Amino acid sequence: MQAGLTGAARGLVLAALLAAVGAAALPLAGPGIAAAAAAGDTAQVRAPTPRLPGVGAVDTVRTNVWLAQAVLAEVVAEAAAALPPAPGDVVVRPLVQSPGNPLLIGAVEDLLSARGYTIFLDERDIADKAKAVPDPRLPAGGSELRLSCEEITLVYPRVGRRFGLWRQWVDRELSVTVTVTIVERETGRLLYDERMIRAYGDRVPADRFNEVRSSAYAFSDAEVAEGGWRRRVEQTVVLGTLAGLVALYFANTGS
Protein backbone atom coordinates (compact mmCIF):
# COMPACT_ATOMS: atom_id res chain seq x y z
CA MET A 1 0.00 0.00 0.00
CA GLN A 2 2.01 2.94 -1.25
CA ALA A 3 -0.70 5.58 -0.91
CA GLY A 4 -1.80 8.34 1.45
CA LEU A 5 0.38 11.36 2.07
CA THR A 6 1.99 12.61 -1.11
CA GLY A 7 4.29 15.43 -2.01
CA ALA A 8 7.04 17.35 -0.25
CA ALA A 9 4.65 20.25 0.32
CA ARG A 10 2.47 18.21 2.63
CA GLY A 11 5.56 17.17 4.57
CA LEU A 12 6.48 20.83 5.07
CA VAL A 13 2.96 21.80 6.13
CA LEU A 14 2.74 18.98 8.69
CA ALA A 15 6.30 19.25 10.05
CA ALA A 16 5.24 20.33 13.58
CA LEU A 17 5.21 17.58 16.22
CA LEU A 18 3.04 17.67 19.36
CA ALA A 19 4.80 16.38 22.49
CA ALA A 20 2.21 16.87 25.24
CA VAL A 21 -1.13 18.45 25.97
CA GLY A 22 -1.79 20.02 29.36
CA ALA A 23 -4.89 19.75 31.50
CA ALA A 24 -7.45 22.52 32.08
CA ALA A 25 -6.68 26.05 30.88
CA LEU A 26 -8.22 29.45 30.33
CA PRO A 27 -8.33 31.06 26.87
CA LEU A 28 -4.82 31.92 25.73
CA ALA A 29 -3.98 35.46 24.71
CA GLY A 30 -4.09 34.80 21.02
CA PRO A 31 -4.62 31.67 18.90
CA GLY A 32 -4.25 28.57 21.03
CA ILE A 33 -6.26 26.17 23.16
CA ALA A 34 -8.35 26.97 26.21
CA ALA A 35 -9.54 24.01 28.26
CA ALA A 36 -12.59 23.81 30.50
CA ALA A 37 -11.95 22.27 33.92
CA ALA A 38 -13.99 19.23 34.80
CA ALA A 39 -15.09 20.67 38.14
CA GLY A 40 -14.66 23.75 40.30
CA ASP A 41 -13.61 27.22 39.29
CA THR A 42 -9.85 26.67 39.22
CA ALA A 43 -7.98 26.84 35.96
CA GLN A 44 -4.46 27.42 34.84
CA VAL A 45 -2.81 28.64 31.68
CA ARG A 46 -1.35 25.77 29.70
CA ALA A 47 2.17 26.09 28.42
CA PRO A 48 2.52 26.38 24.63
CA THR A 49 2.63 23.10 22.76
CA PRO A 50 6.29 22.02 22.42
CA ARG A 51 7.57 21.78 18.86
CA LEU A 52 10.49 19.83 17.44
CA PRO A 53 11.72 21.84 14.42
CA GLY A 54 12.90 19.80 11.50
CA VAL A 55 11.27 16.51 12.47
CA GLY A 56 9.71 15.25 9.29
CA ALA A 57 11.10 18.08 7.15
CA VAL A 58 12.37 17.44 3.65
CA ASP A 59 15.39 15.10 3.54
CA THR A 60 14.91 13.95 7.13
CA VAL A 61 13.59 10.69 8.50
CA ARG A 62 9.84 10.64 9.09
CA THR A 63 9.53 9.06 12.52
CA ASN A 64 6.53 6.93 13.40
CA VAL A 65 5.25 9.58 15.82
CA TRP A 66 5.57 12.31 13.20
CA LEU A 67 3.87 10.10 10.64
CA ALA A 68 0.93 9.42 12.96
CA GLN A 69 0.33 13.13 13.51
CA ALA A 70 0.76 13.86 9.81
CA VAL A 71 -2.00 11.40 8.90
CA LEU A 72 -4.20 12.76 11.70
CA ALA A 73 -3.56 16.27 10.39
CA GLU A 74 -4.83 15.14 6.99
CA VAL A 75 -8.08 14.07 8.67
CA VAL A 76 -8.37 17.40 10.49
CA ALA A 77 -7.70 19.40 7.32
CA GLU A 78 -10.47 17.59 5.46
CA ALA A 79 -13.01 18.09 8.24
CA ALA A 80 -12.04 21.73 8.81
CA ALA A 81 -13.47 22.65 5.42
CA ALA A 82 -16.94 22.34 7.02
CA LEU A 83 -16.23 25.02 9.64
CA PRO A 84 -17.61 28.54 9.22
CA PRO A 85 -14.98 30.99 7.98
CA ALA A 86 -12.42 32.32 10.48
CA PRO A 87 -12.18 34.16 12.76
CA GLY A 88 -14.38 32.23 15.13
CA ASP A 89 -14.49 30.10 18.26
CA VAL A 90 -14.06 26.33 18.07
CA VAL A 91 -14.61 24.08 21.08
CA VAL A 92 -12.64 20.85 20.66
CA ARG A 93 -14.28 17.93 22.47
CA PRO A 94 -12.65 14.47 22.55
CA LEU A 95 -15.39 11.86 22.95
CA VAL A 96 -13.24 8.91 24.01
CA GLN A 97 -10.06 8.39 25.97
CA SER A 98 -7.41 7.39 23.45
CA PRO A 99 -3.59 7.30 23.39
CA GLY A 100 -3.81 9.21 20.11
CA ASN A 101 -5.72 12.18 21.59
CA PRO A 102 -2.63 14.34 22.27
CA LEU A 103 -1.48 14.00 18.66
CA LEU A 104 -4.98 14.58 17.29
CA ILE A 105 -5.59 17.65 19.46
CA GLY A 106 -2.16 18.95 18.50
CA ALA A 107 -3.02 18.60 14.83
CA VAL A 108 -6.23 20.57 15.42
CA GLU A 109 -4.34 23.31 17.25
CA ASP A 110 -1.67 23.61 14.57
CA LEU A 111 -4.12 23.83 11.69
CA LEU A 112 -6.97 25.91 13.11
CA SER A 113 -4.84 28.36 15.08
CA ALA A 114 -2.90 29.16 11.93
CA ARG A 115 -6.20 29.90 10.16
CA GLY A 116 -7.28 32.42 12.80
CA TYR A 117 -9.66 30.40 15.00
CA THR A 118 -9.66 30.63 18.80
CA ILE A 119 -9.64 27.09 20.14
CA PHE A 120 -11.08 25.81 23.43
CA LEU A 121 -10.47 22.31 24.78
CA ASP A 122 -13.37 20.73 26.68
CA GLU A 123 -12.44 17.35 28.16
CA ARG A 124 -15.41 16.87 30.51
CA ASP A 125 -16.91 13.42 30.45
CA ILE A 126 -19.34 13.22 27.54
CA ALA A 127 -21.88 11.21 29.57
CA ASP A 128 -22.22 14.04 32.10
CA LYS A 129 -22.41 16.85 29.59
CA ALA A 130 -26.22 16.90 29.34
CA LYS A 131 -26.53 17.08 33.14
CA ALA A 132 -23.83 19.67 33.69
CA VAL A 133 -24.34 23.39 33.87
CA PRO A 134 -22.75 25.03 30.81
CA ASP A 135 -19.21 26.08 31.64
CA PRO A 136 -19.03 29.91 31.53
CA ARG A 137 -15.46 29.74 30.27
CA LEU A 138 -16.63 28.18 27.02
CA PRO A 139 -18.09 30.42 24.30
CA ALA A 140 -21.86 30.33 23.86
CA GLY A 141 -21.52 30.44 20.09
CA GLY A 142 -19.06 29.20 17.55
CA SER A 143 -18.59 25.58 16.54
CA GLU A 144 -18.01 22.36 18.44
CA LEU A 145 -15.55 19.89 16.98
CA ARG A 146 -16.19 16.42 18.40
CA LEU A 147 -13.40 13.91 17.90
CA SER A 148 -13.24 10.18 18.45
CA CYS A 149 -9.80 8.72 17.75
CA GLU A 150 -10.83 5.09 17.40
CA GLU A 151 -7.64 3.46 16.23
CA ILE A 152 -4.08 4.10 15.13
CA THR A 153 -2.35 1.01 13.74
CA LEU A 154 1.27 0.57 12.66
CA VAL A 155 2.61 -2.57 11.00
CA TYR A 156 5.82 -3.61 9.27
CA PRO A 157 4.35 -6.13 6.82
CA ARG A 158 7.39 -6.97 4.70
CA VAL A 159 11.16 -7.09 5.04
CA GLY A 160 13.66 -7.15 2.20
CA ARG A 161 16.88 -9.12 2.68
CA ARG A 162 20.02 -9.71 0.66
CA PHE A 163 20.70 -13.39 0.06
CA GLY A 164 17.84 -14.05 2.50
CA LEU A 165 19.97 -12.92 5.43
CA TRP A 166 20.91 -9.22 5.64
CA ARG A 167 18.03 -6.79 6.07
CA GLN A 168 17.89 -4.16 3.32
CA TRP A 169 14.56 -2.40 3.91
CA VAL A 170 11.35 -2.59 5.94
CA ASP A 171 7.89 -1.71 4.60
CA ARG A 172 5.88 0.51 6.95
CA GLU A 173 2.10 0.94 6.92
CA LEU A 174 0.16 3.23 9.27
CA SER A 175 -3.60 3.73 9.36
CA VAL A 176 -5.88 5.88 11.51
CA THR A 177 -9.62 5.76 12.12
CA VAL A 178 -11.25 8.93 13.44
CA THR A 179 -14.88 10.00 13.72
CA VAL A 180 -15.36 13.77 13.36
CA THR A 181 -18.58 15.65 14.08
CA ILE A 182 -19.04 19.43 13.82
CA VAL A 183 -22.11 21.21 15.19
CA GLU A 184 -23.16 24.81 15.73
CA ARG A 185 -23.12 25.45 19.46
CA GLU A 186 -26.06 27.87 19.49
CA THR A 187 -28.48 25.92 17.31
CA GLY A 188 -27.11 22.35 17.45
CA ARG A 189 -27.20 22.24 13.64
CA LEU A 190 -25.07 19.44 12.26
CA LEU A 191 -22.36 20.70 9.91
CA TYR A 192 -20.27 17.57 9.43
CA ASP A 193 -20.30 13.93 10.54
CA GLU A 194 -17.88 11.40 9.07
CA ARG A 195 -15.97 8.30 10.11
CA MET A 196 -12.65 8.72 8.34
CA ILE A 197 -10.02 6.07 7.63
CA ARG A 198 -6.71 7.24 6.24
CA ALA A 199 -3.51 5.29 5.61
CA TYR A 200 0.06 5.77 4.49
CA GLY A 201 2.72 3.32 3.42
CA ASP A 202 6.40 3.66 2.60
CA ARG A 203 9.68 1.75 2.64
CA VAL A 204 12.34 2.51 5.25
CA PRO A 205 16.00 1.70 4.52
CA ALA A 206 17.48 -0.72 7.04
CA ASP A 207 20.16 1.71 8.17
CA ARG A 208 17.49 4.28 9.12
CA PHE A 209 14.96 1.88 10.60
CA ASN A 210 15.90 2.36 14.25
CA GLU A 211 15.59 6.13 13.81
CA VAL A 212 11.88 5.96 12.94
CA ARG A 213 10.92 3.72 15.86
CA SER A 214 9.67 5.03 19.17
CA SER A 215 8.32 3.69 22.45
CA ALA A 216 6.36 6.87 23.20
CA TYR A 217 3.03 5.30 22.24
CA ALA A 218 1.68 1.81 21.73
CA PHE A 219 1.15 2.67 18.06
CA SER A 220 4.61 4.16 17.46
CA ASP A 221 6.31 0.79 17.02
CA ALA A 222 5.43 -2.79 16.14
CA GLU A 223 6.88 -6.24 15.66
CA VAL A 224 8.69 -6.71 12.38
CA ALA A 225 7.16 -9.34 10.10
CA GLU A 226 10.08 -11.44 8.95
CA GLY A 227 8.24 -12.66 5.84
CA GLY A 228 9.26 -16.28 6.30
CA TRP A 229 12.99 -15.66 6.07
CA ARG A 230 13.65 -17.58 9.28
CA ARG A 231 11.84 -20.57 7.82
CA ARG A 232 13.89 -20.32 4.64
CA VAL A 233 17.13 -20.12 6.63
CA GLU A 234 16.09 -23.12 8.70
CA GLN A 235 15.29 -25.06 5.50
CA THR A 236 18.66 -24.10 4.06
CA VAL A 237 20.45 -25.24 7.21
CA VAL A 238 18.55 -28.54 7.22
CA LEU A 239 19.26 -29.17 3.54
CA GLY A 240 22.90 -28.27 4.03
CA THR A 241 23.18 -30.63 6.97
CA LEU A 242 21.56 -33.45 5.01
CA ALA A 243 23.85 -32.83 2.06
CA GLY A 244 26.86 -32.93 4.38
CA LEU A 245 25.72 -36.19 5.95
CA VAL A 246 25.16 -37.76 2.52
CA ALA A 247 28.60 -36.65 1.36
CA LEU A 248 30.17 -37.99 4.55
CA TYR A 249 28.36 -41.31 4.10
CA PHE A 250 29.61 -41.84 0.53
CA ALA A 251 33.07 -40.70 1.51
CA ASN A 252 33.19 -43.34 4.24
CA THR A 253 31.67 -46.12 2.14
CA GLY A 254 33.98 -45.35 -0.77
CA SER A 255 37.05 -45.82 1.35
Legacy VTK file of the C-alpha trace (Angstrom):
# vtk DataFile Version 3.0
C-alpha trace
ASCII
DATASET POLYDATA
POINTS 255 float
0.000 0.000 0.000
2.008 2.935 -1.248
-0.702 5.578 -0.913
-1.805 8.340 1.449
0.378 11.359 2.068
1.986 12.614 -1.115
4.293 15.428 -2.006
7.041 17.346 -0.247
4.646 20.253 0.316
2.469 18.210 2.634
5.564 17.168 4.566
6.476 20.828 5.067
2.957 21.796 6.132
2.742 18.983 8.689
6.301 19.246 10.051
5.237 20.333 13.579
5.207 17.581 16.217
3.045 17.672 19.356
4.797 16.380 22.492
2.213 16.868 25.236
-1.135 18.450 25.967
-1.791 20.025 29.364
-4.890 19.745 31.505
-7.448 22.520 32.079
-6.679 26.049 30.884
-8.222 29.451 30.334
-8.326 31.058 26.869
-4.823 31.923 25.731
-3.979 35.464 24.713
-4.090 34.797 21.019
-4.622 31.668 18.902
-4.251 28.575 21.026
-6.259 26.175 23.157
-8.349 26.967 26.213
-9.539 24.011 28.259
-12.586 23.811 30.499
-11.954 22.275 33.915
-13.993 19.232 34.796
-15.085 20.667 38.137
-14.657 23.747 40.300
-13.607 27.218 39.291
-9.851 26.675 39.223
-7.984 26.837 35.962
-4.462 27.425 34.835
-2.814 28.638 31.680
-1.353 25.767 29.700
2.172 26.091 28.417
2.519 26.380 24.633
2.633 23.100 22.762
6.289 22.024 22.424
7.571 21.777 18.856
10.490 19.834 17.440
11.715 21.836 14.418
12.905 19.798 11.503
11.271 16.510 12.475
9.710 15.250 9.287
11.102 18.077 7.153
12.373 17.439 3.646
15.386 15.098 3.538
14.908 13.951 7.126
13.589 10.694 8.504
9.838 10.638 9.088
9.529 9.064 12.521
6.530 6.932 13.400
5.250 9.584 15.817
5.570 12.315 13.197
3.869 10.096 10.643
0.926 9.425 12.962
0.332 13.126 13.511
0.760 13.863 9.811
-1.998 11.399 8.896
-4.201 12.763 11.701
-3.563 16.273 10.387
-4.832 15.142 6.988
-8.082 14.068 8.672
-8.374 17.400 10.487
-7.702 19.399 7.317
-10.471 17.587 5.458
-13.012 18.085 8.241
-12.043 21.726 8.812
-13.471 22.645 5.422
-16.935 22.340 7.016
-16.228 25.015 9.645
-17.614 28.543 9.219
-14.981 30.992 7.982
-12.420 32.324 10.480
-12.182 34.157 12.761
-14.384 32.234 15.133
-14.492 30.095 18.264
-14.057 26.334 18.067
-14.614 24.079 21.082
-12.636 20.850 20.663
-14.279 17.934 22.466
-12.655 14.473 22.550
-15.393 11.865 22.951
-13.235 8.912 24.012
-10.062 8.390 25.975
-7.411 7.395 23.453
-3.590 7.300 23.388
-3.811 9.208 20.114
-5.721 12.178 21.590
-2.628 14.340 22.269
-1.484 14.000 18.663
-4.984 14.578 17.288
-5.593 17.650 19.457
-2.161 18.947 18.504
-3.019 18.596 14.826
-6.229 20.572 15.421
-4.335 23.306 17.250
-1.668 23.607 14.570
-4.117 23.831 11.690
-6.969 25.911 13.110
-4.836 28.363 15.077
-2.899 29.158 11.925
-6.197 29.896 10.157
-7.282 32.418 12.805
-9.655 30.401 14.999
-9.662 30.629 18.801
-9.635 27.087 20.139
-11.076 25.811 23.428
-10.471 22.312 24.779
-13.365 20.726 26.676
-12.445 17.345 28.163
-15.409 16.874 30.506
-16.909 13.420 30.448
-19.340 13.217 27.541
-21.883 11.208 29.575
-22.218 14.041 32.102
-22.408 16.849 29.586
-26.224 16.899 29.344
-26.530 17.080 33.135
-23.828 19.666 33.692
-24.341 23.392 33.872
-22.747 25.034 30.815
-19.211 26.082 31.637
-19.031 29.909 31.533
-15.464 29.739 30.269
-16.633 28.185 27.018
-18.086 30.416 24.297
-21.857 30.325 23.856
-21.524 30.439 20.090
-19.063 29.196 17.554
-18.587 25.578 16.541
-18.011 22.362 18.440
-15.551 19.886 16.976
-16.191 16.419 18.404
-13.401 13.914 17.903
-13.241 10.176 18.447
-9.801 8.720 17.751
-10.828 5.094 17.399
-7.643 3.459 16.233
-4.075 4.100 15.128
-2.352 1.013 13.739
1.265 0.571 12.655
2.613 -2.569 10.996
5.823 -3.611 9.266
4.355 -6.134 6.824
7.388 -6.965 4.699
11.161 -7.093 5.039
13.657 -7.146 2.198
16.879 -9.123 2.679
20.020 -9.709 0.660
20.695 -13.394 0.063
17.841 -14.055 2.499
19.966 -12.919 5.434
20.909 -9.218 5.645
18.035 -6.793 6.073
17.892 -4.162 3.321
14.560 -2.404 3.910
11.347 -2.591 5.938
7.892 -1.714 4.602
5.881 0.513 6.949
2.102 0.937 6.918
0.161 3.226 9.267
-3.595 3.732 9.360
-5.876 5.882 11.507
-9.621 5.760 12.124
-11.250 8.935 13.442
-14.884 9.997 13.715
-15.357 13.765 13.364
-18.577 15.652 14.076
-19.037 19.428 13.825
-22.109 21.214 15.187
-23.157 24.814 15.727
-23.122 25.447 19.456
-26.061 27.874 19.487
-28.478 25.916 17.313
-27.108 22.351 17.447
-27.199 22.238 13.640
-25.067 19.438 12.262
-22.358 20.702 9.905
-20.267 17.574 9.434
-20.300 13.931 10.537
-17.885 11.403 9.068
-15.973 8.299 10.107
-12.648 8.718 8.341
-10.021 6.071 7.635
-6.711 7.237 6.242
-3.515 5.289 5.610
0.055 5.773 4.491
2.723 3.316 3.423
6.401 3.664 2.603
9.684 1.747 2.639
12.337 2.509 5.250
16.002 1.703 4.525
17.480 -0.724 7.036
20.159 1.712 8.165
17.487 4.283 9.125
14.959 1.879 10.601
15.903 2.362 14.250
15.592 6.132 13.806
11.879 5.959 12.942
10.922 3.717 15.861
9.666 5.035 19.174
8.323 3.686 22.449
6.362 6.875 23.201
3.028 5.298 22.242
1.677 1.810 21.731
1.153 2.668 18.057
4.608 4.160 17.459
6.314 0.789 17.015
5.431 -2.793 16.137
6.878 -6.244 15.659
8.686 -6.713 12.376
7.164 -9.340 10.097
10.079 -11.443 8.951
8.241 -12.657 5.843
9.259 -16.284 6.303
12.994 -15.657 6.066
13.646 -17.583 9.281
11.836 -20.572 7.819
13.891 -20.319 4.641
17.128 -20.118 6.627
16.087 -23.123 8.699
15.290 -25.060 5.505
18.661 -24.103 4.057
20.445 -25.238 7.205
18.550 -28.540 7.216
19.265 -29.170 3.539
22.903 -28.266 4.029
23.177 -30.633 6.973
21.561 -33.454 5.005
23.853 -32.826 2.062
26.859 -32.928 4.380
25.719 -36.192 5.954
25.162 -37.756 2.522
28.599 -36.655 1.356
30.165 -37.987 4.547
28.362 -41.313 4.101
29.609 -41.839 0.532
33.068 -40.701 1.509
33.193 -43.339 4.242
31.672 -46.123 2.144
33.978 -45.347 -0.768
37.049 -45.820 1.348
LINES 1 256
255 0 1 2 3 4 5 6 7 8 9 10 11 12 13 14 15 16 17 18 19 20 21 22 23 24 25 26 27 28 29 30 31 32 33 34 35 36 37 38 39 40 41 42 43 44 45 46 47 48 49 50 51 52 53 54 55 56 57 58 59 60 61 62 63 64 65 66 67 68 69 70 71 72 73 74 75 76 77 78 79 80 81 82 83 84 85 86 87 88 89 90 91 92 93 94 95 96 97 98 99 100 101 102 103 104 105 106 107 108 109 110 111 112 113 114 115 116 117 118 119 120 121 122 123 124 125 126 127 128 129 130 131 132 133 134 135 136 137 138 139 140 141 142 143 144 145 146 147 148 149 150 151 152 153 154 155 156 157 158 159 160 161 162 163 164 165 166 167 168 169 170 171 172 173 174 175 176 177 178 179 180 181 182 183 184 185 186 187 188 189 190 191 192 193 194 195 196 197 198 199 200 201 202 203 204 205 206 207 208 209 210 211 212 213 214 215 216 217 218 219 220 221 222 223 224 225 226 227 228 229 230 231 232 233 234 235 236 237 238 239 240 241 242 243 244 245 246 247 248 249 250 251 252 253 254
